[in-house]
């Protein structure tokens, strides 16, 4: 008899065994790192006026999306690691599917417009400030998020209303294709449309094709350009290229793993790879952009002494108000000395 199940069982958690506390500890540390690093970089970009440029506005959107993507998986993952049963309600399951898919589409959309930004900056530097403005960037980011949310919401509505004859999902999170496979109806038209039109064409195919085109143009300019142009392209394009390659691999593996038997893959590796997009991508983005882009590195270095000096002043006022003035004068003298050293170097 066909029936609509109200809960799903995430079967992959049953294999955790005695290692569940280790996995839980690692998950907590990872999630804290992702939140702290991405929020820190967003705050640095917002606070430092030197970073109020289109490229860094795109990065703010990217870092916010990394937090969104990680949050779509990690809280649920940590709860189910320690839980005795691994059931998830249909409402939260579809909400997780919606969050994960919107995260992926927003990620590809953001990486695509960032590629266009680098293309204009390197290939058309004289027209950059005319073509790319902060107002246009803000509108583009808003449009990307709205379109992705509406697109996934419409497509997911077909799956929500379908009848299901099972409730076991062999994964650590709700995956759209595996939920569709539980449908009582043999008709897989909605799943095929979702995978081919949205998954391959719009979400992956068009963005990757356009990004490849922009990189071909950038490479052509760099081969003819000066050493300064090559260094500028290398500094700003390398993090973007790494993000794109790893994310394409994550999406490709996700599509493949849901259609083939991966029981021979070791369990820990299977868990990491199945959640690669929501695990590795949010972890690596703040690292590669924070370390590679010189302006962000310098902003971090400038922000740290400022916060340290404010802490010293606060402690001086708490311990001895008479010492606070001397501490503040010494800090200003030290900052003045650093400025002189930088000017001489």
C-alpha positions as CSV (number, residue, x, y, z in Angstrom):
1,X,0.0,0.0,0.0
2,X,1.2,3.5,-0.9
3,X,1.6,5.8,2.0
4,X,3.3,9.1,2.7
5,X,6.0,8.7,5.4
6,X,6.3,11.5,8.0
7,X,9.8,10.7,9.1
8,X,13.1,9.6,7.4
9,X,15.9,7.5,8.9
10,X,19.5,8.5,8.1
11,X,21.0,5.1,8.0
12,X,24.7,6.0,7.7
13,X,24.8,7.1,11.4
14,X,24.3,3.6,12.5
15,X,27.9,2.7,11.5
16,X,29.5,5.3,13.8
17,X,29.8,2.9,16.8
18,X,32.3,3.7,19.5
19,X,33.9,6.5,17.4
20,X,30.9,8.8,17.7
21,X,32.4,11.0,20.4
22,X,35.6,11.5,18.3
23,X,33.4,12.5,15.3
24,X,31.3,14.8,17.5
25,X,34.4,16.6,18.9
26,X,35.9,17.0,15.4
27,X,32.6,18.3,14.1
28,X,32.3,20.9,16.9
29,X,35.8,22.1,16.4
30,X,35.3,22.3,12.7
31,X,32.0,24.2,13.0
32,X,33.5,26.7,15.4
33,X,36.4,27.3,13.1
34,X,34.2,27.8,10.1
35,X,31.9,30.3,11.9
36,X,34.8,32.2,13.6
37,X,37.0,32.6,10.5
38,X,34.2,33.5,8.1
39,X,32.6,36.0,10.4
40,X,36.0,37.5,11.2
41,X,36.8,38.1,7.5
42,X,33.3,39.6,6.9
43,X,33.9,42.0,9.9
44,X,37.3,42.9,8.6
45,X,36.0,43.7,5.2
46,X,33.2,45.8,6.6
47,X,35.4,47.7,9.1
48,X,38.4,48.4,6.8
49,X,37.5,51.1,4.3
50,X,40.4,50.0,2.0
51,X,38.4,46.8,1.4
52,X,35.2,48.5,0.3
53,X,35.8,47.4,-3.3
54,X,33.5,45.2,-5.5
55,X,35.8,42.1,-5.2
56,X,35.6,42.1,-1.4
57,X,31.8,42.7,-1.5
58,X,31.6,39.5,-3.5
59,X,33.8,37.8,-0.9
60,X,31.5,38.9,1.9
61,X,28.6,37.2,0.0
62,X,30.8,34.1,-0.4
63,X,31.8,33.9,3.2
64,X,28.2,34.4,4.3
65,X,27.2,31.5,2.0
66,X,29.9,29.3,3.6
67,X,28.4,29.9,7.0
68,X,24.9,29.2,5.5
69,X,26.1,26.0,3.8
70,X,27.9,24.7,6.9
71,X,25.0,25.5,9.1
72,X,22.7,23.5,6.8
73,X,24.5,20.3,7.8
74,X,26.7,20.6,10.9
75,X,24.1,21.2,13.7
76,X,21.9,18.3,12.4
77,X,25.1,16.2,12.0
78,X,26.2,16.8,15.6
79,X,22.8,16.0,17.0
80,X,22.5,12.7,15.2
81,X,26.0,11.6,16.1
82,X,25.0,11.4,19.8
83,X,21.4,10.5,19.3
84,X,20.1,6.9,19.9
85,X,17.8,7.1,16.9
86,X,18.5,8.8,13.7
87,X,15.1,9.8,12.5
88,X,14.4,13.2,11.0
89,X,11.0,14.7,10.3
90,X,9.9,15.2,6.7
91,X,9.7,19.0,7.3
92,X,13.3,19.2,8.5
93,X,14.5,16.8,5.9
94,X,13.1,18.9,3.0
95,X,14.3,22.1,4.8
96,X,17.8,20.6,4.8
97,X,17.5,19.7,1.1
98,X,16.4,23.2,0.3
99,X,19.3,24.7,2.3
100,X,22.0,22.5,0.8
101,X,20.8,23.0,-2.8
102,X,20.4,26.8,-2.4
103,X,23.9,26.9,-0.9
104,X,25.3,25.1,-3.9
105,X,23.5,27.3,-6.4
106,X,24.5,30.5,-4.6
107,X,28.1,29.3,-4.5
108,X,28.3,28.7,-8.2
109,X,26.5,32.0,-8.9
110,X,28.9,33.9,-6.7
111,X,32.0,32.2,-8.2
112,X,30.7,33.1,-11.7
113,X,30.3,36.8,-11.0
114,X,33.6,36.9,-9.2
115,X,35.2,35.4,-12.4
116,X,33.6,38.2,-14.4
117,X,34.9,40.8,-11.9
118,X,38.4,39.4,-12.4
119,X,38.0,39.4,-16.2
120,X,37.0,43.1,-16.3
121,X,39.7,44.0,-13.8
122,X,42.5,42.3,-15.7
123,X,41.3,42.6,-19.3
124,X,39.6,46.0,-19.2
125,X,41.3,47.8,-16.3
126,X,40.5,51.3,-17.6
127,X,36.8,50.6,-17.7
128,X,36.6,48.6,-14.4
129,X,35.2,51.5,-12.3
130,X,32.5,52.1,-14.9
131,X,31.5,48.6,-15.5
132,X,31.8,47.3,-11.9
133,X,30.3,49.6,-9.3
134,X,29.4,48.8,-5.7
135,X,25.7,49.5,-6.5
136,X,25.7,47.0,-9.3
137,X,27.6,44.4,-7.2
138,X,25.0,44.7,-4.4
139,X,22.1,44.3,-6.9
140,X,23.8,41.3,-8.6
141,X,24.4,39.6,-5.2
142,X,20.7,40.1,-4.2
143,X,19.5,38.8,-7.5
144,X,21.6,35.6,-7.2
145,X,20.3,34.8,-3.8
146,X,16.6,35.5,-4.7
147,X,16.8,33.5,-8.0
148,X,18.5,30.5,-6.3
149,X,15.9,30.4,-3.5
150,X,13.0,30.7,-5.8
151,X,14.4,28.1,-8.3
152,X,15.1,25.5,-5.7
153,X,11.8,26.2,-3.9
154,X,9.8,25.6,-7.1
155,X,11.7,22.4,-8.0
156,X,11.5,21.0,-4.5
157,X,7.7,21.5,-4.4
158,X,7.3,18.6,-6.9
159,X,9.2,16.2,-4.5
160,X,7.3,17.3,-1.4
161,X,3.9,16.4,-2.8
162,X,5.0,13.0,-4.1
163,X,4.0,9.8,-2.3
164,X,6.8,7.7,-0.8
165,X,6.9,4.0,0.0
166,X,10.0,4.0,2.1
167,X,11.9,6.2,4.6
168,X,15.5,5.0,4.8
169,X,18.2,7.4,3.4
170,X,21.7,5.9,3.3
171,X,23.5,9.1,4.0
172,X,24.3,11.5,6.9
173,X,22.0,14.1,5.5
174,X,18.9,14.3,3.4
175,X,19.7,14.1,-0.3
176,X,17.2,15.0,-2.9
177,X,17.9,12.1,-5.3
178,X,17.6,9.5,-2.5
179,X,14.3,11.0,-1.3
180,X,13.0,10.9,-4.9
181,X,14.1,7.2,-5.1
182,X,11.7,6.5,-2.2
183,X,8.8,7.6,-4.3
184,X,6.0,5.0,-4.9
185,X,5.6,6.3,-8.5
186,X,7.9,4.9,-11.2
187,X,7.8,8.3,-12.9
188,X,11.1,10.0,-12.4
189,X,10.4,13.0,-14.6
190,X,10.8,15.6,-11.9
191,X,14.1,14.0,-10.7
192,X,15.5,13.9,-14.3
193,X,14.5,17.6,-14.9
194,X,16.1,18.6,-11.6
195,X,19.4,16.7,-12.2
196,X,19.8,17.6,-15.9
197,X,18.3,21.0,-16.2
198,X,19.1,22.5,-12.8
199,X,21.9,20.2,-11.5
200,X,24.0,20.0,-14.7
201,X,23.0,22.8,-17.0
202,X,22.1,25.8,-14.9
203,X,24.0,25.1,-11.7
204,X,27.2,23.6,-13.1
205,X,27.3,23.7,-16.9
206,X,26.7,27.3,-17.6
207,X,28.7,28.8,-14.7
208,X,31.7,26.5,-15.4
209,X,31.6,27.2,-19.1
210,X,31.5,31.0,-18.6
211,X,34.2,30.9,-15.9
212,X,36.4,28.8,-18.3
213,X,35.8,31.5,-21.0
214,X,36.9,34.3,-18.7
215,X,40.0,32.4,-17.6
216,X,40.9,31.9,-21.2
217,X,40.7,35.6,-21.8
218,X,42.7,36.4,-18.7
219,X,45.4,33.9,-19.7
220,X,45.6,35.5,-23.1
221,X,46.1,38.9,-21.6
222,X,48.6,37.7,-19.1
223,X,50.8,36.0,-21.8
224,X,51.0,39.4,-23.6
225,X,51.0,41.6,-20.4
226,X,53.7,42.8,-18.1
227,X,55.1,41.0,-15.0
228,X,52.9,43.2,-12.8
229,X,49.8,42.1,-14.7
230,X,50.8,38.4,-14.3
231,X,51.4,38.8,-10.6
232,X,48.0,40.6,-10.1
233,X,46.2,37.8,-12.0
234,X,48.0,35.1,-10.1
235,X,47.2,36.7,-6.7
236,X,43.5,37.2,-7.3
237,X,42.7,34.3,-9.5
238,X,44.4,31.5,-7.7
239,X,42.1,31.4,-4.7
240,X,39.1,31.6,-7.0
241,X,40.4,28.7,-9.2
242,X,41.0,26.5,-6.2
243,X,37.5,27.2,-4.8
244,X,36.0,26.4,-8.2
245,X,37.9,23.2,-8.8
246,X,37.2,21.8,-5.4
247,X,33.5,22.7,-5.5
248,X,33.0,21.2,-9.0
249,X,34.6,18.0,-7.7
250,X,32.3,18.0,-4.6
251,X,29.2,18.5,-6.7
252,X,30.3,15.9,-9.3
253,X,31.0,13.3,-6.6
254,X,27.6,14.0,-4.9
255,X,25.8,13.4,-8.2
256,X,27.8,10.2,-8.8
257,X,27.6,8.7,-5.3
258,X,23.8,8.9,-5.2
259,X,23.5,6.7,-8.2
260,X,26.2,4.0,-7.7
261,X,27.1,1.6,-5.0
262,X,29.8,3.0,-2.8
263,X,29.7,0.4,0.0
264,X,33.4,-0.5,-0.8
265,X,34.5,3.0,0.2
266,X,35.8,3.3,3.8
267,X,33.2,4.7,6.1
268,X,35.1,7.8,7.3
269,X,36.1,8.7,3.7
270,X,32.5,8.1,2.6
271,X,31.1,10.5,5.2
272,X,33.6,13.2,4.3
273,X,33.2,12.9,0.6
274,X,29.4,12.7,0.7
275,X,29.3,16.0,2.7
276,X,32.4,17.5,0.9
277,X,30.7,20.6,-0.4
278,X,29.4,21.6,3.1
279,X,32.5,20.5,4.9
280,X,35.7,21.3,2.9
281,X,34.5,24.3,1.0
282,X,33.4,26.4,4.1
283,X,36.7,25.4,5.8
284,X,39.1,26.3,2.9
285,X,37.5,29.5,1.6
286,X,38.6,31.8,4.5
287,X,42.0,30.2,4.5
288,X,42.9,30.5,0.9
289,X,41.4,34.0,0.5
290,X,42.7,35.2,3.9
291,X,46.2,34.0,3.2
292,X,46.5,34.7,-0.5
293,X,45.0,38.2,-0.9
294,X,47.5,40.7,0.4
295,X,44.9,43.4,1.3
296,X,43.1,41.1,3.6
297,X,46.4,39.9,5.2
298,X,47.4,43.6,5.8
299,X,43.9,44.4,7.2
300,X,44.2,41.5,9.7
301,X,47.6,42.7,10.8
302,X,46.4,46.2,11.3
303,X,43.3,45.1,13.2
304,X,45.1,42.8,15.6
305,X,47.4,45.6,17.2
306,X,44.3,47.9,17.4
307,X,42.3,45.4,19.3
308,X,45.3,44.5,21.5
309,X,45.9,48.2,22.4
310,X,42.2,48.6,23.3
311,X,42.5,45.6,25.6
312,X,45.6,47.1,27.3
313,X,43.8,50.4,27.9
314,X,40.8,48.6,29.3
315,X,43.0,46.5,31.6
316,X,44.9,49.6,32.7
317,X,41.7,51.4,33.6
318,X,40.5,48.4,35.6
319,X,43.7,47.9,37.5
320,X,44.9,51.4,38.0
321,X,43.2,54.4,36.3
322,X,46.4,56.4,36.8
323,X,48.4,54.0,34.6
324,X,45.9,54.1,31.7
325,X,47.2,57.4,30.4
326,X,50.8,56.2,30.4
327,X,49.8,52.9,28.7
328,X,47.9,54.8,26.0
329,X,50.9,57.1,25.3
330,X,53.2,54.2,25.0
331,X,50.9,52.5,22.5
332,X,50.6,55.6,20.4
333,X,54.4,56.0,20.4
334,X,54.8,52.3,19.3
335,X,52.3,52.8,16.5
336,X,54.1,56.0,15.4
337,X,57.4,54.1,15.4
338,X,55.9,51.3,13.2
339,X,54.6,53.9,10.7
340,X,58.1,55.4,10.4
341,X,59.6,51.9,9.9
342,X,57.1,51.2,7.2
343,X,57.8,54.5,5.4
344,X,61.6,53.8,5.5
345,X,61.1,50.3,4.2
